Amino acid sequence: EYTDADNNWTGQTSAVQTFFGINQAWQYYVNRHGRNSYDNGGANINAYNEAGFTNSSGNTYWSNASWSQGSQVLRFGDNGNAGAGDDWNATDIVGHEFTHAVTQFSAGLDYNGESGALNESFSDIFGEMVELFSEGAVDWLVGADRGAIRDMTNPNNFNDPDTYLGTNWVAVGGTCDGTNDFCGVHTNSGVQNFWFYLLAVGGTGVNDNGDTYTVQGIGTTSAARIAYRSLTQYLTNSSGYADAKNGAIQAAIDLFGDCSNEVLQCARAWNAVGVNSTDLYGYDIDVDCTILTFVHGLGIDLHYTAFNDIQSDCNIASNGALVDFEAGHVIFLKPGFESGDGFHAFINPCAAPRPAPPVESVVISGAKPELNVPGEAPGFEAWPNPSDGVVNFSFKTDRPSAVRLTVYDGNGQPVYQWQAPDESPAGELKHTWDAQAMPPGLYYAELVTADNRMVQKITRIQR
C-alpha cells in the first residue's frame, strides 16, 4: 500500500511508478502463470524507492535496481538526480527484479557463471512480458523507458553474445565475483534472451558458428509459458545452458505435445543460438559416447531423438538393450561407429518420441546373439513417476535373496544406494527413497537380486 496525506502526487511520480510496476508484475504472474506473489504463497512485497547502493569501494550510488535475497526487499535507485524520467523503475525493470524473487523461490539459480546468466536472462524475459501485459506492446529493450541497457532482438548491439561461446561471450571459470560481473552474468544472458526472442517472434540468420537457422515464432504467450515451466519445474541452482535447453524442450512437450510445432521451434531456437545437443533430445545431436556406453551397460534402452540430424562414432555393444537413433533429417554414422543387434536407426519427419522400437531397423556390423539382460521390468515398480519428492519402490522375489537398489543420475553417477541388511524372504518387498534434495531430471533405478537385474527410469520434477 502507498498513501499520501494530501492526495497531491505531483512530487511523487517516481514512487507511484514503482508501486504501479510492482502491482503489474504481481498481476502478470497471477493472471498468466497462476503464481501468487513471488514465492507462490502470497508473500507481502516490500520495496524501497530512491534507494542507495554501495559499491566495492564503499561509495554510495543510485544507478541500480535490485532484489535482496536475504531481506527479501526490492530496491530502485533514482539515478542520483531529482528527475523521475531516468529512475531505475521502468515497468520492465520492476518486472525484472520481481522475477529475481520468483527465481529464488523456484529454480534458485546461483548468481555466477552460466546459472547466473540464466538468472539474469529469465528476469529480462519476464520483465519484457510484464511490460507487454501492462502496456499491450513489447519493445524487447531492457529498461528502454529510462535508457536501454540490453537488446533482446540483437544482443550484439550492447556487446552481449547471441551465440553460446560466440562473439562477446565472457569466459566462465576461475573466481566469479563483483569485479568480473560474477563471470559475465549480465553479458552471457544475451544467449537465452535471443533464444526467447526467436521462439516468440521468429527469425532467420547465421550464428557465430556459421550455422544457418530459420525459426518460426510461436508468439509471446506460448513462449512465456515454456520459459516459465522450464524455470519452475526443470532447472536447479547449478543449471547451465544445456539444462536450459533440455528444460525448455521438455516444458514444450508437457504443454503442447511431443510432435507439436511449439516443440520443434523451441529446439530450432536453441540450435540457432548455438546450444546444441550431446544428450537424448534436441534439434541436432552429437552423441556423447561415454554416457551412452555407461547407460547402455546398465541394460537400459536408449532413444535418441533429433528434429534434424544425429551423428555418432560410438561402439555400441550388443547386450540385449536397445539403442534407437531417430532423426527428422539425416543420421550420420561416422568412422569408428560399430553396433550389433539391438541398434535401430530411422528417419521420422516428425521426430517425436516413440513408446516402442520401430519395425523398420538397420543393424550395423558385428551382429551377435542378444544377452538376457532385463531392462524395465514389470516386477519392479516405482511410483509416483514423475515424482516431486519421495519415490516408492516395490519388487518381487521368487526365493530368499540379497537385494541391492542403486539410483543413478543422468550422467551415470550413483546418487543413492540401499541394500537389505539380511537375505530377504520371497515375495513382495517395498522401499522408499527420499529424493526431495535431488535436482529435477532423469534418474535410473537399478535393482539387483539373486536372479534378476532390473531397471526403472524415474523422472524427478519440481512443483
Residue pairs with C-beta under 8 A, 6 or more apart in sequence:
2 15
2 16
2 19
4 12
9 16
13 84
14 49
14 50
14 78
14 84
14 87
14 89
15 49
15 50
17 84
17 87
17 89
17 90
17 91
18 47
18 49
18 76
18 87
18 89
18 94
19 47
20 91
21 89
21 90
21 91
21 93
21 94
21 95
21 130
21 134
22 45
22 47
22 74
22 94
22 98
24 91
24 94
24 95
24 130
24 133
24 134
25 94
25 95
25 98
25 99
25 130
26 37
26 45
26 98
27 133
28 95
28 126
28 129
28 130
28 133
28 134
29 35
29 36
29 37
29 38
29 98
29 102
30 36
31 133
32 129
32 133
32 221
32 224
32 225
32 228
33 225
33 228
35 102
36 42
37 43
37 44
37 45
38 45
38 98
38 101
38 102
38 104
38 105
39 101
39 105
40 105
40 106
43 72
45 74
45 98
46 72
46 73
46 74
47 73
47 74
47 75
47 76
48 73
48 74
48 75
48 76
49 76
49 78
49 87
49 89
50 62
50 76
50 77
50 78
50 87
51 62
51 75
51 76
51 77
52 60
52 61
52 62
52 77
53 60
53 61
53 62
53 64
53 66
53 75
53 77
54 60
54 61
55 61
56 178
56 179
61 77
61 80
62 77
62 78
62 79
62 80
63 77
63 79
63 80
63 88
64 75
64 77
64 88
65 74
65 75
65 76
65 77
65 88
65 89
65 93
65 94
65 96
65 97
66 74
66 75
66 97
66 100
67 73
67 74
67 75
67 97
67 98
67 100
67 101
67 104
68 74
68 75
69 104
72 101
74 94
74 97
74 98
74 101
76 87
76 88
76 89
76 93
76 94
76 97
77 87
77 88
78 84
78 87
78 88
79 86
79 87
79 88
79 146
85 146
86 146
86 147
87 146
88 143
88 146
89 146
90 131
90 143
90 144
90 145
90 146
91 130
91 131
91 134
91 135
91 145
92 127
92 128
92 130
92 131
92 142
92 143
92 144
92 145
93 127
93 142
93 143
93 146
94 127
94 130
95 123
95 126
95 127
95 128
95 129
95 130
95 131
96 123
96 124
96 126
96 127
96 142
97 123
98 126
98 130
99 122
99 123
99 125
99 126
99 127
100 119
100 123
102 122
102 126
102 231
102 232
103 109
103 119
103 122
103 123
103 231
106 231
106 232
106 235
106 462
107 231
107 232
107 235
107 236
107 237
107 239
107 462
108 236
108 237
109 115
109 116
109 118
109 119
109 122
109 235
109 237
109 239
110 116
110 119
110 237
110 238
111 119
111 182
111 185
112 176
112 182
112 183
112 185
113 172
113 173
113 176
113 182
113 183
113 185
113 240
114 172
114 188
114 239
114 240
114 241
115 237
115 238
115 239
115 240
116 176
116 182
116 183
116 185
117 184
117 185
117 187
117 188
117 189
117 191
117 192
117 241
118 189
118 192
118 235
118 239
118 240
118 241
118 244
119 185
120 185
120 186
120 189
121 189
121 190
121 191
121 192
121 193
121 196
122 192
122 227
122 231
124 142
124 150
124 152
124 189
124 193
125 152
125 192
125 193
125 196
125 224
125 227
126 224
126 227
126 228
127 142
128 138
128 139
128 140
128 142
128 152
129 138
129 220
129 224
131 137
131 138
131 139
132 138
132 220
138 220
140 151
140 152
140 153
140 197
141 148
141 150
141 151
141 152
142 148
142 149
142 150
142 151
142 152
143 149
143 150
148 158
149 158
150 158
150 160
150 186
150 189
150 190
150 193
151 157
151 158
151 160
152 193
152 194
152 196
152 197
153 194
153 197
153 201
154 162
154 194
155 161
155 162
155 168
155 190
155 191
155 193
155 194
156 162
156 167
156 168
156 190
158 190
159 168
159 187
160 168
160 187
160 188
160 189
160 190
160 193
161 167
161 168
161 169
161 187
161 188
161 190
161 191
161 208
162 190
162 191
162 194
162 207
162 208
162 273
163 169
163 191
163 207
163 208
163 209
163 273
163 274
164 191
164 241
164 273
164 274
164 275
165 274
166 207
166 208
166 209
166 274
167 208
168 187
168 190
169 184
169 187
169 188
169 191
170 180
170 181
170 183
170 184
170 187
170 188
171 183
171 184
172 183
172 184
172 188
173 183
174 183
176 182
176 183
181 187
191 241
191 273
191 274
191 275
192 241
192 244
192 273
194 272
194 273
195 248
195 269
195 270
195 272
195 273
195 275
196 223
196 227
196 269
197 203
198 213
198 215
198 217
198 269
198 272
198 273
199 215
199 217
199 218
199 223
199 226
199 265
199 266
199 269
200 217
200 218
200 219
200 220
200 222
200 223
200 224
201 217
201 220
202 215
202 216
202 217
202 265
203 213
203 214
203 215
203 217
203 272
204 212
204 213
204 214
204 215
205 212
205 213
205 272
206 212
206 213
207 213
207 272
207 273
207 274
208 274
209 274
211 271
211 272
211 274
213 268
213 271
213 272
214 268
215 265
215 268
215 269
215 272
216 261
216 265
216 268
217 223
217 265
218 261
218 262
218 265
218 266
222 255
222 256
222 262
225 251
225 255
226 248
226 251
226 252
226 255
226 262
226 266
227 248
227 251
229 251
229 254
229 255
230 244
230 247
230 248
230 250
230 251
231 247
232 462
233 247
233 251
233 254
233 440
233 461
233 462
233 463
234 243
234 246
234 247
234 250
234 251
234 440
234 441
234 461
234 462
235 243
235 244
235 247
235 440
236 243
236 439
236 440
236 462
237 439
238 439
239 247
239 439
241 275
242 275
242 277
242 279
244 275
245 270
245 275
245 277
245 282
246 279
246 281
246 282
247 440
248 266
248 270
249 263
249 266
249 267
249 270
249 281
249 282
250 281
252 260
252 262
252 263
252 266
253 260
253 263
255 262
256 262
256 263
257 263
258 352
258 353
259 350
259 351
259 352
264 307
267 282
267 283
267 307
268 283
268 307
270 276
270 282
270 283
271 282
271 283
271 284
271 308
276 282
276 283
276 284
276 285
276 286
277 283
277 284
277 285
277 286
277 306
278 285
278 286
278 287
278 288
278 291
279 285
279 288
279 291
279 410
280 302
280 303
280 304
280 305
281 304
281 305
281 306
281 353
282 306
282 307
283 306
283 307
283 308
284 306
284 308
284 309
284 310
285 304
285 306
285 309
285 310
285 311
285 327
286 311
286 312
287 304
287 310
287 311
287 312
287 314
287 325
289 312
289 313
289 314
289 315
291 410
291 411
291 412
292 302
292 312
292 314
292 316
292 323
293 314
293 315
293 317
294 412
295 302
295 412
295 444
296 302
296 316
296 317
296 319
296 321
296 323
297 317
297 319
298 321
298 408
298 444
298 446
298 455
299 319
299 320
299 321
299 373
299 374
299 375
299 453
299 455
300 321
300 375
300 376
300 444
300 455
300 457
301 321
301 322
301 323
301 324
301 357
301 375
301 376
302 321
302 322
302 323
302 324
303 322
303 324
303 326
303 353
303 354
304 310
304 323
304 324
304 325
304 326
305 326
305 327
305 351
305 352
305 353
306 326
306 327
306 328
306 329
306 351
307 327
307 328
307 351
308 327
308 328
308 329
308 330
309 327
309 329
309 330
309 331
309 332
310 325
310 326
310 327
310 330
310 331
310 332
311 331
311 332
311 333
311 334
312 325
312 332
312 333
312 334
312 337
313 333
313 334
313 335
313 336
313 337
314 336
314 337
315 336
315 337
315 338
315 339
316 323
316 338
316 339
316 340
316 342
316 343
317 340
318 339
318 340
318 341
318 342
318 366
318 367
318 368
318 369
318 370
318 371
319 342
319 370
319 371
319 373
320 342
320 370
320 371
320 372
320 373
320 374
320 375
321 342
321 373
321 375
322 342
322 343
322 344
322 357
322 375
323 339
323 342
323 343
323 344
324 343
324 344
324 345
324 346
324 354
324 357
324 358
325 331
325 343
325 344
325 345
325 346
326 345
326 346
326 347
326 348
326 351
326 353
326 354
326 358
327 347
327 348
327 351
328 347
328 348
328 349
328 350
328 351
329 347
330 347
331 345
331 347
333 345
333 364
337 364
338 364
338 365
338 366
339 363
339 364
339 365
339 366
340 363
340 365
340 366
340 367
340 368
341 363
341 367
341 368
341 369
341 370
342 370
343 361
343 362
343 363
343 364
344 357
344 358
344 360
344 361
344 362
344 363
345 361
345 362
345 364
346 358
346 360
346 361
346 362
348 354
373 453
374 452
374 453
374 454
374 455
375 454
375 455
376 454
376 455
376 456
376 457
377 452
377 454
377 455
377 456
379 395
379 396
379 452
379 454
380 393
380 394
380 395
380 445
380 447
380 454
380 455
380 456
381 393
381 394
381 395
381 456
382 391
382 392
382 393
382 445
382 456
382 458
383 391
383 392
384 391
384 392
385 391
385 456
385 457
385 458
385 459
386 458
386 459
386 460
386 461
387 435
387 458
387 459
387 460
387 461
388 460
388 461
388 462
388 463
389 434
389 435
389 436
390 432
390 433
390 434
390 435
390 436
391 432
391 433
391 435
391 445
391 458
392 430
392 431
392 432
392 433
393 405
393 430
393 431
393 432
393 433
393 445
393 447
393 456
394 428
394 429
394 430
395 403
395 428
395 429
395 447
395 449
395 454
396 427
396 428
396 429
397 403
397 424
397 425
397 426
397 427
397 429
397 449
397 450
397 451
398 426
398 451
399 426
399 450
399 451
400 423
400 424
400 425
400 426
401 423
401 424
401 426
401 449
401 450
401 451
402 419
402 420
402 423
402 424
402 449
402 450
403 419
403 420
403 424
403 429
403 447
403 448
403 449
404 417
404 418
404 419
404 420
404 447
404 448
405 416
405 417
405 418
405 419
405 431
405 433
405 445
405 446
405 447
405 448
406 414
406 416
406 417
406 445
406 446
406 448
407 414
407 415
407 416
407 417
407 433
407 435
407 443
407 444
407 445
407 446
407 458
408 414
408 415
408 443
408 444
408 445
408 446
409 415
409 438
409 441
409 442
409 443
410 441
410 442
410 443
415 438
415 443
416 433
416 435
418 431
418 433
420 429
433 445
435 443
435 458
435 460
438 460
439 460
440 460
440 461
440 462
441 459
441 460
442 457
442 458
442 459
442 460
443 457
443 458
443 459
443 460
444 455
444 456
444 457
444 458
445 455
445 456
445 457
445 458
446 453
446 454
446 455
447 453
447 454
447 455
447 456
